[in-house]
Amino acid sequence: MGRVLEKFSPVDWLETRQLVRLALPICGAQLAQAGMSVVDVVMTGRHDATALAAVSVGSSLWMPLMLFMTGTLMGLTPIVAHLLGGQRQTAIRPAVHQGLWVAITLGLLAALLLWVSVLPIFELMEVPTQVAHASAAYLAAVAFGMPGIALFQALRAFSDGMNHTRPALWISLIGLAVNIPANYLLINGGDALTSLLGPWLPDALQQLPALGALGCGVATALSMWTMAIAMAIYTHYTDHYHGISLWQRLSFPNWPGIKELLVVGVPIGVAIFVEVTLFTLIALFIASFGEVTVGAHQIALSYTTILFMLPMSLSMALTVRVGNTLGQQRMSHARRVAWNGIIISVIVAALNSLLLWTTAAPVIALYTSNQAIQSLALSIIALAAIFQLSDSLQVNLAGALRGYKDTRIVMVITVLSYWLVGLGGGHWLGSQGLGNAFGPLGVHGYWIGLIAGLSTAALLLAWRLHVISRRTSAIRSQHETL
């Protein structure tokens, strides 16, 4: 270990500190936004089973749309980071404005899809009528918030690219602070609020009806627009963006600027969408194995998802650091920044795996008291410890490549690795086994498939980062020679 540490120069440790300083607020923001989903589930679950089912089914439709929008708008981060690193501040404002136009368009399209397409989908899925109508009402309310969350994500991508990641944390906490009381009031109505706080409340509040799933949707939309407005106010008044004058004059839609964002961002959105659908499809396949298996799988996935927040945040921070360095035309150093980030991601993954091993039993016990589910979940956690390493590696390699604005190859690698190796291989191992060697592995087969898919992605992305970082450094060296 000592020899490994000696290989880190002071520049590496400085870079590591900068990376972690960017990543920690991002991680906090991700946890705060995840907390909103948890609040929705808990509060609707306490209201009634129909509301819980409606919100759960509805979330499976609007969350992938939001993640696609988020991924696409994340393309703005490396664009801003390059411009900032190259001290081209005057070009940042029009670039961000094109991002805002794209955000509004994506938000309105997502809202339109939620308004017109959900009931046919529910009929196709054979969702019970009562749940379908409650979920449609929930999604109709959430749809009003989609342009808001798209605008927030665009402004967040801008702020992250400016090396200022803390606003996303504080404003996500504001969104959570709005979401909790709004959920309680709108889901349960005035009677619940009166029983909690007393009869001194105004009559208007006491007479509010209990809206159930619809109330949850309204609260979610309110939180989305609160975050968007707060982020707009912050970027307008704070001195950190001095010199950008983001809100001084609006730039009209400009195709070259929009095209650059779409070329960089859409592949990111597709890659994230593919990852979401991977886990959704695996959950559907596993559903046939029974309640115990489904419960154990969801518990293991829930715990690993929480731990994955830090590697994912490091990935987003790594995009910023690589983009800034490339904008400064320090191509060789950008390569060093990228690979230093990958080493840090391996260390974080090792710590996450250790945490999984040591805390699995007590954490699983918090989820359920069913011994069969606990036992199966523990056996899945053994695979999840390996899963952490592959997942952390691939997401940070992808983050470094985003810093190079190299996203299309990442998308292709992601689709092939996730769906062909991860989903296809996992389904084969889970349902068929491997010929005469062993029979169907059930849920463990799917997790082995996930590990194989993520490992394949990590290997291919590492090759891609090696090629593009070396090529970029070589081109720069040739220019300096000339």
C-alpha positions in Angstrom: 0.0 0.0 0.0 2.9 2.4 0.8 4.3 2.0 -2.7 0.9 2.7 -4.2 0.6 5.9 -2.2 4.1 7.0 -3.1 3.1 7.0 -6.8 0.6 9.9 -6.1 2.4 13.2 -6.7 1.2 16.3 -4.9 -0.7 17.2 -8.1 -2.6 13.9 -7.8 -3.6 14.6 -4.2 -4.6 18.2 -5.1 -6.7 16.9 -8.0 -8.3 14.3 -5.7 -9.2 17.0 -3.2 -10.8 19.1 -6.0 -12.7 16.1 -7.3 -14.1 15.2 -3.9 -15.0 18.8 -3.1 -17.1 18.9 -6.3 -18.5 15.4 -5.8 -19.8 15.6 -2.2 -22.4 18.3 -2.8 -23.6 16.4 -5.9 -24.0 13.3 -3.8 -26.0 15.3 -1.2 -28.2 16.6 -4.0 -28.8 13.2 -5.4 -29.8 11.8 -2.0 -32.1 14.7 -1.4 -33.9 14.1 -4.7 -34.1 10.4 -4.0 -35.6 11.4 -0.6 -38.6 12.9 -2.4 -39.4 9.5 -4.0 -39.1 7.9 -0.6 -41.5 10.5 0.9 -44.0 9.9 -1.9 -44.0 6.2 -1.2 -44.2 6.4 2.6 -47.0 9.0 2.7 -49.2 7.5 0.0 -48.6 4.1 1.6 -50.0 5.5 4.9 -53.0 6.9 3.0 -54.3 3.8 1.3 -53.2 0.9 -0.9 -54.7 2.3 -4.1 -52.8 5.6 -3.7 -49.5 3.7 -3.1 -50.1 1.4 -6.1 -51.0 4.4 -8.3 -47.9 6.4 -7.4 -45.7 3.3 -7.8 -47.0 2.5 -11.2 -47.0 6.2 -12.3 -43.4 6.6 -11.1 -42.3 3.8 -13.4 -43.5 6.0 -16.3 -42.4 9.5 -15.5 -39.1 8.7 -13.9 -37.5 7.3 -17.1 -38.7 10.4 -19.0 -37.1 12.7 -16.4 -33.9 10.7 -16.4 -33.7 10.9 -20.2 -34.2 14.7 -19.9 -31.6 14.9 -17.2 -29.0 12.9 -19.1 -29.6 15.0 -22.3 -29.2 18.3 -20.4 -26.0 16.9 -18.6 -24.4 17.5 -22.0 -24.3 21.2 -21.0 -21.8 20.5 -18.2 -18.8 19.5 -20.3 -19.7 22.3 -22.8 -19.6 24.9 -20.0 -16.5 23.3 -18.4 -14.6 23.5 -21.7 -15.6 27.2 -22.2 -14.7 28.1 -18.6 -11.3 26.3 -18.8 -10.5 28.1 -22.0 -11.5 31.5 -20.3 -14.3 32.0 -23.0 -16.8 33.3 -20.5 -18.7 35.4 -23.1 -19.6 32.2 -24.9 -21.1 30.5 -21.8 -24.3 32.6 -21.6 -25.6 31.8 -25.2 -24.6 28.1 -24.7 -26.7 27.9 -21.5 -29.6 29.7 -23.2 -29.7 27.0 -25.9 -29.8 24.5 -23.0 -32.8 26.3 -21.6 -34.6 26.2 -24.9 -33.9 22.5 -25.1 -35.1 22.0 -21.5 -38.4 23.8 -22.2 -39.0 21.7 -25.3 -38.2 18.4 -23.6 -40.3 19.3 -20.6 -43.3 20.2 -22.7 -42.9 17.0 -24.7 -42.7 14.9 -21.6 -45.8 16.6 -20.2 -47.7 15.9 -23.4 -46.7 12.3 -23.3 -47.9 12.0 -19.7 -51.2 13.7 -20.5 -52.2 11.6 -23.6 -50.5 8.2 -23.5 -50.8 6.8 -20.0 -54.3 5.3 -20.1 -53.6 3.2 -23.2 -50.4 2.0 -21.6 -52.2 1.0 -18.4 -54.8 -0.9 -20.5 -52.0 -2.7 -22.2 -50.4 -3.5 -18.9 -53.8 -4.6 -17.5 -53.5 -2.3 -14.5 -56.7 -2.5 -12.4 -59.2 0.2 -13.3 -59.2 2.0 -9.9 -55.4 2.1 -9.8 -55.1 3.1 -13.5 -57.4 6.2 -13.0 -55.7 7.2 -9.8 -52.3 6.9 -11.4 -53.5 8.8 -14.5 -54.6 11.7 -12.2 -51.2 11.6 -10.4 -49.3 11.7 -13.7 -51.5 14.5 -15.1 -50.4 16.6 -12.1 -46.7 15.6 -12.3 -46.8 16.6 -16.0 -47.2 20.3 -15.0 -43.9 20.0 -13.2 -41.8 18.4 -16.0 -40.8 21.7 -17.7 -39.8 23.0 -14.2 -37.6 20.0 -13.4 -36.1 20.2 -16.9 -35.2 23.9 -16.4 -33.7 23.1 -13.0 -31.5 20.3 -14.5 -30.3 22.7 -17.2 -29.3 25.4 -14.7 -27.8 22.7 -12.5 -25.7 21.4 -15.4 -24.5 25.0 -16.0 -23.6 25.5 -12.3 -21.8 22.2 -12.2 -19.8 23.1 -15.3 -18.8 26.4 -13.5 -17.3 24.2 -10.7 -20.1 25.3 -8.4 -21.9 22.2 -7.3 -23.2 23.3 -3.9 -26.4 25.1 -5.2 -27.8 21.8 -6.4 -27.5 20.5 -2.9 -29.2 23.4 -1.1 -31.9 23.8 -3.7 -32.7 20.1 -3.7 -33.1 20.3 0.1 -35.5 23.2 -0.5 -37.4 21.0 -2.9 -37.6 18.3 -0.3 -38.7 20.8 2.4 -41.6 21.8 0.1 -42.4 18.3 -0.9 -42.9 16.9 2.7 -45.6 19.3 4.0 -47.2 19.6 0.6 -47.5 15.9 0.4 -49.0 15.6 3.8 -51.6 18.3 3.3 -52.6 17.4 -0.3 -52.6 13.6 0.2 -54.5 13.5 3.5 -56.5 16.7 3.4 -57.4 19.3 6.0 -58.7 16.7 8.5 -55.3 15.1 8.9 -53.7 18.6 9.3 -56.2 19.6 11.9 -55.6 16.4 13.9 -51.9 17.1 13.8 -51.8 20.8 14.6 -55.2 21.5 16.2 -58.5 23.3 15.3 -57.0 26.8 15.3 -56.1 26.5 11.6 -58.0 28.6 9.0 -61.2 27.1 7.7 -59.8 27.0 4.2 -57.1 24.7 5.3 -59.4 22.5 7.4 -61.8 22.0 4.5 -59.2 20.9 2.0 -60.2 17.5 0.5 -57.9 14.4 0.7 -56.6 14.0 -2.8 -54.6 10.8 -2.4 -52.4 10.1 -5.4 -53.5 13.3 -7.2 -52.3 15.3 -4.2 -48.9 13.5 -4.3 -48.6 14.5 -8.0 -49.5 18.2 -7.2 -46.9 18.2 -4.4 -44.3 16.8 -6.8 -45.0 19.4 -9.4 -44.8 22.2 -6.8 -41.4 20.9 -5.7 -40.1 20.8 -9.2 -41.1 24.4 -10.0 -39.8 25.5 -6.6 -36.4 24.1 -7.4 -36.4 25.7 -10.9 -37.4 29.1 -9.6 -34.9 28.9 -6.7 -32.1 27.9 -9.1 -33.0 30.8 -11.5 -32.9 33.3 -8.6 -29.6 31.9 -7.3 -27.9 32.1 -10.7 -29.2 35.6 -11.2 -28.1 37.2 -7.9 -25.0 35.3 -6.6 -21.5 36.7 -7.3 -20.1 33.3 -8.3 -21.4 33.7 -11.8 -20.0 37.2 -12.1 -19.1 38.0 -15.7 -21.6 35.5 -17.2 -24.6 37.8 -16.9 -26.8 34.8 -17.5 -30.2 36.7 -17.3 -29.1 40.0 -18.8 -30.3 39.3 -22.3 -32.0 36.1 -23.7 -30.4 34.5 -26.7 -32.9 33.2 -29.3 -32.8 29.6 -30.4 -29.7 28.9 -32.4 -29.4 25.6 -34.3 -25.5 25.2 -34.0 -25.7 25.7 -30.2 -28.7 23.4 -29.9 -27.0 20.8 -32.1 -23.9 20.8 -30.0 -25.9 20.1 -26.9 -27.9 17.4 -28.5 -24.9 15.7 -30.0 -23.2 15.6 -26.6 -26.3 15.2 -24.5 -28.7 12.8 -26.2 -26.3 9.8 -26.1 -26.0 10.5 -22.3 -29.8 10.5 -22.0 -30.1 7.3 -24.0 -27.4 5.6 -21.9 -29.2 6.5 -18.7 -32.5 5.4 -20.1 -31.0 2.0 -21.2 -29.7 1.5 -17.6 -33.1 2.3 -16.1 -34.9 -0.1 -18.5 -32.3 -2.8 -17.7 -33.3 -2.9 -14.1 -37.0 -2.5 -14.9 -37.0 -5.5 -17.2 -35.0 -7.6 -14.8 -37.5 -6.8 -12.0 -40.3 -7.9 -14.4 -38.5 -11.2 -15.2 -37.8 -11.9 -11.5 -41.5 -11.3 -10.6 -42.3 -14.8 -11.8 -40.0 -16.3 -9.1 -42.4 -15.3 -6.3 -42.7 -12.8 -3.5 -39.6 -13.9 -1.5 -37.3 -13.5 -4.5 -38.8 -10.2 -5.5 -38.5 -8.8 -2.0 -34.9 -10.0 -1.6 -33.9 -8.6 -5.0 -35.5 -5.2 -4.2 -33.8 -4.9 -0.8 -30.4 -5.7 -2.3 -31.0 -3.3 -5.2 -32.2 -0.5 -2.8 -29.2 -0.8 -0.6 -26.7 -0.9 -3.4 -28.4 2.1 -5.1 -27.9 4.2 -2.0 -24.2 3.3 -1.9 -23.9 4.0 -5.7 -24.7 7.7 -5.1 -21.1 8.5 -4.3 -19.5 6.8 -7.3 -22.1 8.4 -9.5 -21.4 11.8 -8.0 -17.6 11.3 -8.5 -18.5 10.6 -12.2 -20.3 13.8 -12.6 -17.5 15.7 -10.9 -14.9 14.0 -13.1 -16.8 15.3 -16.2 -16.3 18.8 -14.9 -12.6 18.4 -14.0 -11.7 16.8 -17.3 -13.7 19.3 -19.3 -12.1 22.3 -17.4 -8.6 20.9 -18.0 -9.2 20.2 -21.7 -10.6 23.8 -22.1 -7.3 25.0 -20.7 -5.6 23.0 -23.5 -3.7 20.9 -21.0 -4.3 17.7 -22.8 -1.7 15.5 -21.1 -2.8 16.7 -17.7 -6.4 16.0 -18.6 -5.4 12.4 -19.2 -3.8 12.3 -15.8 -6.9 13.9 -14.2 -9.1 11.2 -15.8 -7.1 8.2 -14.7 -6.6 9.7 -11.2 -10.4 9.9 -11.0 -10.7 6.2 -12.0 -8.3 5.2 -9.3 -10.3 7.1 -6.7 -13.5 5.4 -8.0 -11.9 2.0 -7.4 -11.0 3.0 -3.8 -14.5 4.2 -3.2 -15.9 1.0 -4.7 -13.7 -1.1 -2.4 -14.9 0.9 0.7 -18.6 0.4 -0.5 -18.0 -3.3 -0.9 -16.5 -3.5 2.6 -19.5 -1.6 4.0 -21.9 -4.0 2.3 -20.2 -7.0 3.8 -20.1 -5.6 7.3 -23.6 -4.0 7.5 -25.7 -6.3 5.3 -27.4 -8.3 8.0 -28.5 -5.4 10.2 -29.6 -3.3 7.3 -31.6 -6.1 5.7 -33.3 -6.6 9.0 -34.5 -3.0 8.9 -36.2 -3.7 5.6 -38.0 -7.0 6.6 -38.4 -9.5 9.5 -39.1 -12.4 7.1 -36.3 -14.9 7.5 -36.5 -16.3 4.0 -36.2 -12.9 2.4 -33.3 -12.0 4.8 -31.4 -15.2 3.9 -31.8 -14.7 0.1 -31.0 -11.0 0.3 -27.8 -11.8 2.1 -26.7 -14.2 -0.6 -27.4 -11.5 -3.3 -25.4 -9.0 -1.3 -22.4 -11.3 -1.7 -22.7 -10.7 -5.5 -23.5 -7.0 -5.0 -20.1 -6.5 -3.4 -18.5 -7.4 -6.8 -21.2 -5.5 -8.6 -20.0 -2.3 -6.8 -16.6 -2.4 -8.3 -17.8 -2.9 -11.9 -20.5 -0.3 -11.5 -18.2 2.3 -10.0 -15.6 1.7 -12.7 -18.0 1.9 -15.7 -19.8 5.0 -14.5 -16.6 7.0 -13.8 -15.0 5.9 -17.1 -18.2 7.2 -18.8 -17.9 10.4 -16.7 -14.3 11.0 -17.8 -15.3 10.4 -21.5 -18.1 12.9 -21.1 -15.5 15.4 -20.2 -14.0 14.7 -23.6 -17.5 15.2 -25.1 -17.2 11.6 -26.3 -20.7 10.3 -25.7 -21.8 8.4 -28.8 -19.4 5.6 -28.4 -20.3 5.4 -24.7 -23.9 5.1 -25.7 -23.2 2.2 -28.1 -21.0 0.4 -25.5 -23.7 0.9 -22.8 -26.5 -0.5 -25.0 -24.5 -3.6 -26.1 -23.1 -4.3 -22.6 -26.3 -3.7 -20.6 -28.9 -5.3 -22.9 -26.9 -8.0 -24.7 -24.5 -9.2 -22.0 -26.3 -7.9 -18.8 -29.9 -8.6 -19.6 -29.5 -11.4 -22.2 -26.8 -13.3 -20.3 -28.6 -12.8 -17.0 -31.9 -14.0 -18.3 -30.2 -17.1 -19.8 -28.4 -17.9 -16.6 -31.4 -17.2 -14.5 -33.9 -19.2 -16.5 -31.9 -21.7 -18.4 -28.5 -22.2 -16.7 -25.4 -23.3 -18.6 -26.1 -26.6 -20.4 -24.9 -29.6 -18.4 -22.7 -27.5 -16.1 -25.5 -26.2 -13.9 -29.2 -25.5 -14.0 -31.2 -22.2 -13.8 -29.7 -19.9 -11.2 -32.8 -17.8 -10.6 -32.2 -14.4 -9.2 -28.5 -15.0 -8.8 -28.2 -15.6 -12.5 -29.6 -12.2 -13.2 -27.1 -10.6 -10.8 -24.2 -12.5 -12.4 -25.5 -11.1 -15.7 -25.5 -7.6 -14.3 -21.9 -8.0 -13.1 -20.9 -9.4 -16.5 -22.6 -6.6 -18.3 -21.1 -3.8 -16.2 -17.7 -5.5 -16.3 -17.9 -5.6 -20.1 -18.9 -2.0 -20.2 -16.0 -1.1 -17.9 -13.4 -2.9 -20.0 -14.6 -1.3 -23.3 -14.9 2.2 -21.7 -11.4 1.8 -20.3 -10.1 1.0 -23.8 -12.0 4.0 -25.2 -10.6 6.4 -22.6 -7.1 5.1 -23.2 -7.4 5.6 -27.0 -9.1 9.0 -26.9 -6.9 10.5 -24.1 -3.7 9.3 -25.8 -4.9 10.6 -29.2 -5.8 14.0 -27.8 -2.5 14.3 -26.0 -0.6 13.3 -29.1 -2.4 15.8 -31.3 -1.7 18.6 -28.8 2.0 17.6 -28.7 2.2 17.7 -32.5 0.7 21.2 -32.5 3.2 22.4 -29.9 6.1 20.9 -32.0 4.9 22.7 -35.1 
